[in-house]
Amino acid sequence: MICATQVRNTRTFNRTGQLTGYKLMPGSNCLPLAGPDAKFLRRAAFLNHNLWVTQYNRDECFPGGEFPNQNPRVGEGLPTWVQQDRKLEETDIVLWYSFLDPLSSFHFATLMLQSILRFSSNVMSIILIT
């Protein structure tokens, strides 16, 4: 489980001359209770970690790859994108956070994205897809 993760912009300073950034503070979460050979994890391997960070790519929209339930190709999505080892500094990035509660069919997932060292203006768009 992740306690908190900070993302900082090394080129943008606020009015006081400090670097700007965000802190990701997740609530309670867990990893899959299934073993590593579970069939569903072949197409949902992104569930093996709660947080993934990738370089922004407009064609990478779905953590399990495109059409994971119908796709015969196993291993697409976040694990494949991360293996490409693209740079994460001095570029636009995407934070992918996975919520999982295998013990109930209804769960309140909490996630806070907090601005640290305030921006002079709003320079970040946040899109949450559930």
Summary of the structure (lengths in Angstrom):
residues: 130
radius of gyration: 16.6
end to end distance: 20.0
largest distance: 52.9
contacts: 277
relative contact order: 0.27
helix: 11%
strand: 25%
